[in-house]
Amino acid sequence: MHATHGQAPDELTQAIVNYSVQRTRLDDPPLDHAMSPAELTAAVGQTITPAGIGGMEALRLFVDVLAPACISVDNPRFLSFIPAAPTEASLLFDMLVGASSIYAGSWMEGAGAVFAENQALRWVADLAGFPAGAGGVFVSGGTAGNLSALVAARHHWRSRAGGAHDATRPLIAASSGAHSSIKSAARVMDADVLRVAADDRGRMTGEALRAAVDSLSDVDRARLCVIAATSGTTNIGVIDGLAGAADVAEALGIWFHVDGAYGGAGLAAPSIRHLYDGVERADSFIVDPHKWLFAPFDCCALVYRNPSIAKAAHTQHAEYLDVLTGSDEWNPSDYAHHLSRRARGLPFWFSLATHGTDAYSATIEETLDITRRATKLIANTAYLQLINEPELAIVMFRRIGWTRAEYGAWSNKALYDGIAFVVPSSWDGETVLRFCFVNPLTTMDDVQVILDSLA
Ligand SMILES: *Cc1c(COP(=O)(O)O)cnc(C)c1O
């Protein structure tokens, strides 16, 4: 008898499996909302005790109190931030991965899982037009993907300088519309960001980038180690001028990174593929399958043109790891800032393998279609005013005459009434509303209900 490792009672096993299967089948889960720590304490009490409260009781507390205190990100009227809409296939396989005790950091331990993950990564690399030698790894999210790519870029810059830049503070060029994780990575790396002013639509153009680089002193220009472009921005969904950015990176002989955490999925949509021209020249590229590629959290695909550079930047060396670092097998640990890792690419792989890539293209096009129809509806609604013609699946608009407080009050009420989860954002200093569509189950009726509540 072990205190902790006996077989779980059948009743508990069934209860957990039943709940999970039911949840994966909910197309329209309740929105739900947060509760305060005091409310949760009152409802749940102390769950961690010397004797344990038992599985059935812990599960009951989760089902009755804790789960409803989490917003369902896959609710079709969750249009805030970047929503999620995982396929049932991916959710079911996530359960399987959780049950399988696979260590996916090394080929030695996780060869089968890593092989499958790499086929999914290859699809991403092909979408971006990367060469045969490209490769990478699934990391937890865009934040981790950007950091790992930028660290590889810095490594490349320093190693090519043969020691001359070992103590130079790096400089990263990025648009003012770039995601906050670029700045966060710069802080971690003790680097600076050269902020390139975006145009009036929110894009970094090649011309603006070149002008920003030209305005640098010689000393600062020598610090520039990477250009980080965005395909598409998180707030308004526009794609930087990638070909222009690639030209500047090439002229300077520095790394070109493309952050497609949100919008990279659009590469699979024929109607907008041309917007990404130039991405094929990137040295590194990321896209989050947990955003617009219908996989569960957490999952970011990070792909390098030349993975050996990333490996040189990231491989951890330790006596107990010698058997891994001494081999030339593909060890996912080597390609990002991490060591142990879940085979988090497998739910995405399974869904992609199940449905085929054509189905992915079609579903992404469906979300673009609902975005276009919602845009028309907003444009034709008297009390609303459109701010952008969406390039991707984000539409921004104002409720004419509303203050920040009114936007906030409406947003709260909509959530607590179970109507929708739409939070205010801002554009050019003005409070605005923003819909982000990734869920193919969102209907025009859903959109209409939300617009009516804004009247
Ligand atoms: C969401 C996003 C990120 C961060 O991704 P996480 O998975 O949340 O860490 C980075 N860049 C862009 C453009 C994003 O939209």
Ligand as a Chemical Component Dictionary entry (heavy atoms), coordinates in Angstrom:
data_LIG
# 
_chem_comp.id                   LIG 
_chem_comp.type                 NON-POLYMER 
_chem_comp.pdbx_formal_charge   0 
_chem_comp.three_letter_code    LIG 
# 
loop_
_chem_comp_atom.comp_id 
_chem_comp_atom.atom_id 
_chem_comp_atom.alt_atom_id 
_chem_comp_atom.type_symbol 
_chem_comp_atom.charge 
_chem_comp_atom.model_Cartn_x 
_chem_comp_atom.model_Cartn_y 
_chem_comp_atom.model_Cartn_z 
_chem_comp_atom.pdbx_ordinal 
LIG C1 C1 C 0 -0.597 36.748 -28.025 1  
LIG C2 C2 C 0 0.624  37.300 -28.625 2  
LIG C3 C3 C 0 1.885  37.108 -28.053 3  
LIG C4 C4 C 0 2.044  36.431 -26.730 4  
LIG O1 O1 O 0 1.631  35.115 -26.804 5  
LIG P1 P1 P 0 1.309  34.273 -25.458 6  
LIG O2 O2 O 0 0.987  32.941 -26.015 7  
LIG O3 O3 O 0 0.146  34.957 -24.805 8  
LIG O4 O4 O 0 2.526  34.303 -24.625 9  
LIG C5 C5 C 0 2.988  37.573 -28.725 10 
LIG N1 N1 N 0 2.856  38.224 -29.889 11 
LIG C6 C6 C 0 1.669  38.451 -30.472 12 
LIG C7 C7 C 0 1.609  39.187 -31.764 13 
LIG C8 C8 C 0 0.508  38.010 -29.851 14 
LIG O5 O5 O 0 -0.688 38.247 -30.411 15 
# 
loop_
_chem_comp_bond.comp_id 
_chem_comp_bond.atom_id_1 
_chem_comp_bond.atom_id_2 
_chem_comp_bond.value_order 
_chem_comp_bond.pdbx_ordinal 
LIG C1 C2 SING 1  
LIG C2 C3 SING 2  
LIG C2 C8 DOUB 3  
LIG C3 C4 SING 4  
LIG C3 C5 DOUB 5  
LIG C4 O1 SING 6  
LIG O1 P1 SING 7  
LIG P1 O2 DOUB 8  
LIG P1 O3 SING 9  
LIG P1 O4 SING 10 
LIG C5 N1 SING 11 
LIG N1 C6 DOUB 12 
LIG C6 C7 SING 13 
LIG C6 C8 SING 14 
LIG C8 O5 SING 15 
# 
